[in-house]
Amino acid sequence: MQALVDLTQCRILAGTLFLCCQKPENNGFHAFPTALQPCRSCMTTPLKAPELLLPAGSLDKMRAAYDYGADAVYAGQPRYSLRARNNEFRLEQLQQGIAEAHARGKKLFVTSNLLPHNDKVRTYMRDIEPVIALQPDALIMADPGLIMMVREKWPEMPIHLSVQANTVNYAAVKFWQRMGVARIILSRELSLDEIERIRQECPDMELEVFVHGALCIAYSGRCLLSGYFNRRDPNQGTCTNACRWNYATHDADIDSNTGDAIGTRMDQDFSFEAEREQAEKSFAATSREPSATGDGQRHPLADKVYLIEEVGRPGALMPIMEDEHGTYIMNSKDLRAVEYVERLTQIGVDSLKIEGRTKSLYYVSRTAQIYRRAIDDAVAGRPFNPELITELEGLSNRGYTAGFLERRPANDYQNYETGSSQTQRSQFVGEVSKTESRDGWLQVEVKNRFAVGDRLEVIHPAGNQIVRLESMQNADGLDIQVANGSPLKVWLPLEPRYQGALLARLTQ
């Protein structure tokens, strides 16, 4: 049986042709099988919810991600994952994390996405075998050679193609699909329209998109500086040579509560020429294991995070860091795409990914909770809630940007004017103990200053609540008025159900 359908009333979502039920009776009709489904305005079946994927730099952050709404987490494999700093996952932790994830019906992916030189190719299969034996839900990989080797020995092991592979078109997606890759993590360079085109051309391939966190705009030879600054894409032959501009260098400390880099100007600007000359003079063949680029020992300051500032853009501080795999330059602003979750869900993206393995437990919890709400709203057909933007602005950030998703974002969705987090709404101030309680009081580990009389938001997987702090006690049970900050522990009159909650002080 055939049905007559007006093609002007059709739209494509998630690779499926959806037909509008409200059509004229005769002219301009074409025949299609009745098995085709009605469009979103008419259908009763909700959209498929994309997976919410969170970072896990530790077991505690993994648990927080699951508690607050994540469907899956990713953890880096030591030695073979990029940005390996602040990664607690060794084999023992991976085993425990995978077991806990599967017990909760969740997933854990292992990031193994370096682009190795010969010495690491030699050891990779030996080192990845015990990881695969733990049965993670997928490996996140980038190098074609390593992917080939894993596919040959463990064909049943799902592989997700890392964003480092820089997949920017549907032909490349089809290529990797033929190679047996289960999911493509699309390049950060793509716009929403480009993502939609890839979904239309590749309807049966899993797609993943970054939606929040630090935006890596340069890693070794893969540079997005020119595209971000001037909208001229270095990977398409129109580079403005932003890497050659004049940059000042700032020293940086890491905020233990947020994971963000805090900068102070160095006594002298960084000189690449001087540092290269010094490195060449001190280069020595003393390493116990041959490296990809030589046998010299790393300088201890190479493990620090620094900030660079282009002279024409004062105040736009870009974190720069290095590990044994290469050098990374991060965007001066944080990626935020919560306002585009509805569009990405309609397109049919399978997974929405948040970056931040170096960030705090508070960051993991809040981003999971907020993006979970955005996904649930999108699937239920509810309009986007701008309050989610306000809540994200309460997180420590360096200003937000949609990156390349929207070439000309609406002013309502940006805070370029301030270039920093909007802390006037809330500030993270403490973690409620999961175990310590006494007669209606819970112990709180203080992170930032708060006082009696403050309005606190109690953030908990079971739901959030705003309370007025009426009293507070120290460790000896004596009344106090102010908790000045870490590492102080105080007692608050909170219900037992709020054990393990996070506290934020509301300032408006």
N, C-alpha and C positions, 0 to 999 in steps of 0.2 A: 504494500500500500504506500502511496506517495502523498505528500502534503505540499501545498503551494505556499511558498514563503517569499516575502519581499526582502531582498538582500540588503536594502537600505536600513532595515530594522534589525540586522544581525550585528553581533560583536563577538570577538574572540577573547576568552579568558582561559588562562592555563592550558592553552593549546587545544581547547575544545570549542566548537562552534555553538554558540548559544543563540537561540531564535526567539524573537519577541512574539508574544501571544497576541498583541494588539496590532493586527495587520489589516490592510484593506482587503477587499473581497476579490478583486480580479486583476487589474492591470499591473504589469511589472513583476509578475510572480514567476518563480522558478520551482522546479520539483526537487524535493529532498526527502530522504527517509524520515518517517515519523519518530525514529529513535533519537533524533537530535533533540536536545533539551531546550526549554525556554530560557530566555535571558534572565539576568539577575533581578530585574524589577518584577518578574513574574514567578520565579522559581521558589519552591518551598524548601529545597535542600540548601543549607548554608554553604558558604565558601569553605574550602579546606584551610585549616589553620596551619600557617607555616611553623616549622620548628623554631623554638627560641634557644639559641646557642650562646652560652656564656663561657668566659675564660675561667680557668682554675689554676692558679699558681701554687695552691696548697690544698690539703684535704678540707680544712675549715672553709675556705672559699668555695670549694666544690659543693659542700653541704649547704652553704648559704644560698648558692645559686639554685639548687634544687628546691630548697625550702620556699624561695620567693618566686618560683614560677618557671625556671628553666626546664626545658625538655632534655637538654644534653649539655655537656661541657667538653672543652678541649684542654689537654695538658701536654706540655712540651716534653719530648724525649731528650734527655741530656746528651750533649755533643752533636746531635743531629737535628736540632730544631733551631730556627732563627730566633733572635731576641731571647736568649736562654737565661738572661738575668732574672733573679728572684724566682727561680723555679725549684720547688721542693720535691718534685716527682722523680724519685729514683724507682728502681724495679719494685721495691717493697711497697712504696706509696702507690705506685700504679696498680699493683695487685689489689691492695685494699680499696682503692678508689673504684676500680672496675667492679669488684664484688659488691660494694655498697650501691653503686649505680644500678646494676642489674637487679639487686634485691628490691629497689624502689621502682622498677620499671622504667628507668632512665637510661641514657646512653653516655658513653665516654669515648671520645676520639683522641688519638695520640698524634700530636704534631711531629712530623719527621720531614721537614720541608726545606732543608738546606740544599744548596747547589754545590755538591762536593767536588773537591779536587781529588786527584788519584789516590792519595793516602787514605782518605775516608771511604772511597769506594772499596778499597781493599778490606776494610774492617766492618763495613756496614752490615753485610749479611750475618756475620757472627754476632753482632750486637743487637740486631733487630729480631733475631730468632726468639730469645726469651720474652721479648715484648709481645710478639704475635702469639706466643704460647699462652699469654694471659687473656686472650680473646677480647681485645678492645673492639668496639663497634666499627671502627674504620681507622685507617692511617691517612693523615693529611700529608701529601707529598707533592713535590714540585719538579724534581729532576727526572727527565725521561729515562735515563739509564737505570736509576734506582727503581723506578716504577716497573720497567721491563723485568728486572731481576726478581722483584717481589712477586709479580704476576706469574712468572715462570715457576717459582718454587711453591707459592701459596696462592693458587688461583682463586680460592674461596675467600680470601681476605679483601673486604671492600676498601677501595682507595678513593679518597676525595682529593681532587686536584687543587693545590694551594693557590691562593691569590698571587703568590710569587711567580707562578707560571704565566701570569699576565694575559689571561684569555679575554679577548676584546671583540670577538665576532662569532657568528653561529657556525662558520665552517670549521673553526678550531674546536668548538664544542663537539661537532660531529666526529672530528678526527679522534678526540680523546674518548668519545663514546665507543668507537670501533676498537680502541685499545683496551677496553674493558673497565675504564674508570666509571665509578658509580655516581659521582657528583662533581660538579664544577663550581669552585668558588670564584665568581666572576671578578674581573679587574676593578679596582677602585676608580678607574678612569671613565667608566660607563655612565651615561645618563639613564634616566628612567625609561625614555623612549627606546634607547638601544637595548636595555634589558628586556623590554617587552618584545622587541623584534626577535631576539634570541629565543625567547620562550615560544613564539609563534613558529619559528623554524625548527625548533628542537622540543617538541611537545612531550616526549617521553624521557627526558633527561633531567635529573635532579639539579637544581640551581640554588646557589647560596650567595647572599649579598651582605656586605658589611653595613651596619646601620648606626653604630655608635662607637666612640672611643678615639684614641689617637690615630691620626691618619698618616701613614708612612708615605712621604712624598719623594723619598729618594732612598734606594738601597743599592749601593755599588753602581752598576751601570744602568739601572732602571730608574730614571729620573722623571718626576712630575713637577719639579719646581717651576719650570717655564709655563706649563699648562695651568698651574694653579695661580701664579702671579699675573700672567699676561694672556691667558686663554690661547696660547700658542703651544701646540702639542709637540714635545721633543721626540715622541715615538712615531710621529707622522711627518717629520722633516721640517718643522717650522720652529725649531728651538731658538729661544732668545739668549741662550748661553748664560742662564741664571747662575750656574755654578761658578762663573768667572766674576761675578759681582763682588763688591767689597763687603765683607762681613766682619763685624766685631764679635768677640767671644766673651761669654760670661761664665764664670764659675757657677756651680749649682749644688745645692743640697737637696736631698729627697725628703719630702714630708712623710713621716712615718705613718700618719693617719690617712693620707690620701694616695700616696704613691706619686704625687706630682713633683716635678722639678721646680725648685725655688732659686731664682738667679740673683747673683751679685756680679757687677762688672769686675773683671780681672784687672790687676795692676797694669798689664800691657795686653794689647790685642794679640790674638793668636796669629802667628806667622807660619804659614804652611812651608815656605822655603826653609826657614830656620829649623823647624822641627824635622823636616826631611833630612837636612844635612846632619843634624844631631843623631837621628836614627841610624843613618848610614855609618856614622863614626862608631856608634856603640853596638852595631850588629855583630853578634857572636854566635858561633856554632856550638852552643852548649845545651841545646834542648835534648831531652831524653828520647823524644819521639820526633821523627821528621815531620815538618809541617808543610802546608801547601805552598807557602810563600817564602820559606826560609827557615832557618833554625835558631833565630834569635829569641830571647826571652821577652815576653810582654812587659812593658813598663807598668808598675802598679797603678798609676793614674789613668791608664787606658780603660780601666773598668768603671770609671766615674761617668756620670752624665753631665754634659755641658750644654750651654745654650748659645746659639748664634743669632745675630741680628744684622739684617741687611741695612746698610746705611740709609737707603731711601725709604725704609719702613720702620722707623723707630718704634720700639715697644712691641713689635711682633717677634717674640722670642721663640725660636724653633729648637726643641731638644735635639741634641746629637749624641749618639752613643755608639759604642763599638764592642763587638765580641769577636771570638775567633773566626767567625764566618764573614764578617764584613762590617761596614759602617752604615748607620741608619740616621736619616734626618726626618724628624716628625713635624707635622704641620703645627704652626703656631696656635691654631685653634682646634678644638675637638670636633670630630664628626658627630652630627646628630641628625637622625632621619626618622624620629618618632612620628613626625607629621606626614611621612610618606609610607607608613606601614599599611594603611588602607590600600593605596595604589599598588604596592608590592604584593599584597595579598590577592588583589584582583588580577594582577598579571599572572599569578600562579607560582611565585618564587617559593621554593620548598623550605628554605632555612634563612633566618635572619640572625646575623652574627654580631656580637658585641666584642670589642677588643678591650684588653686591659689585664693581662696576667700579672702586671706589676702593681696594679691598683689595690685599694683597701677592701676589706670585707664589707664596709659600708657602701662603697661604690658598686660592688657586685650585687648586693642585696637590693639597692634602690633601682639600679638599671633593670634588673630582672623583674622587679615588681611593676615598674612603670611600663616597660615594653610588653609585659604580659597583658596588662590592661588594654594597651593599644591593639594588640592582636585580637583579644576577646571582643573588643568593640568592633573591629573590622569584620570579623566573622559573623557577628550578630547583626551587622548592617547599621550599627549606630554611627552617627557622624563623629568626626574626630573631636576629641575633648582638648581644647587649648590648655586646660589646667595641667596636662601632662608636661607641657613645655615649661610651665612655671615650676613644677616640681623638679625637673631636671636642672633648671637654673640654680636651684638650691644646692646641688652637688658642686664640689670644687671643680672648676674647669677654667680654661683659658679663653673663653669665648667660644661660640658655636658656629659651625658652618655645615652646609649640606654637601660640601666637597664638590664632586662632579655630578651628583645625581640630578641637580637642577641647575642649569647654566645661569639662570637669572632668578634666584629665589626671592620670594616676597619678603618685604621688609618686616612684616609681622612675625616671620619665623626666624629672624636673625637678631643677633646683638653685636654686630660689628662696631656699633658706636662705642661700646664700653670695652670690648675685647677682653672681658674677664667674667668670672661667674657672678651671678646676681645673688650675693650672699645676704641681701637685705631681707629675704624671705625666711631662710632657715640655715642652720649650721649644725653639722654633726658634732655631738657633745659627749656621747657615752655609749657603752655596751653593757647591757644587763646580763649578769651572770646566769648561766644555765643551771647552776647547782646551789648557789649560796642564797639562803632565805632564812628569815626569822620573824615570826609573829606578825605577818602582814607587811614585812619590809623585804625588799630585794636589793642585793648588792650591785653597784654600778661601777664599772671601770671608767674613770673620767678621761675624755680625750681633749675637750676644749671647755672653756669657762662657762658655767651657768650658775644661777642663783635662785633662792626661794622667791616666788612671785613670777618666775618665767613661765611662759606657755611652752610646753614640750609636746612634740609629736612622738608618740610611741609607735614604732614601726615594727610590725610582726607579721609573719606569714598568714596568720589567721585573720588579719585585718588591722588597720591603723586606727589610732585614737589620739585626740588632742586633749591634754590635761593641763591644769594649772598646778604648778608645784607649790604646795602649801607648807611643806616641812622637809628637812633633810638632816641626817645624822652622820657623824664620823664613825670610825672603826670602834671607838669606845662607847658608842651609844649616846653621845652628847649632841645636842642640837647645834647646827651650824647654819650659816646663811649663804655661804658662797663656796662653790667647788672651783678652784682656780685652774685646774688642768691636770694633764698627765704628769706623774704616774699615780695620782690620788685615787683611792677607792672610797665611795660613800654609800650610804643606805637611803633608799627612797621608798615611800609608802605606795607600792605598786602591787596589783593583784598577782597571785602566783601564775596565772596564765600568760603573763608577759615575760616569763623567764626566757632568756636568749634574745630579747628584743633589742633594737637599736633606738637611740634617742637623738632627736634633733631639736634645737631651740628655735622657736619661731620668733621672728623679729618684726613681723607686721601682722 
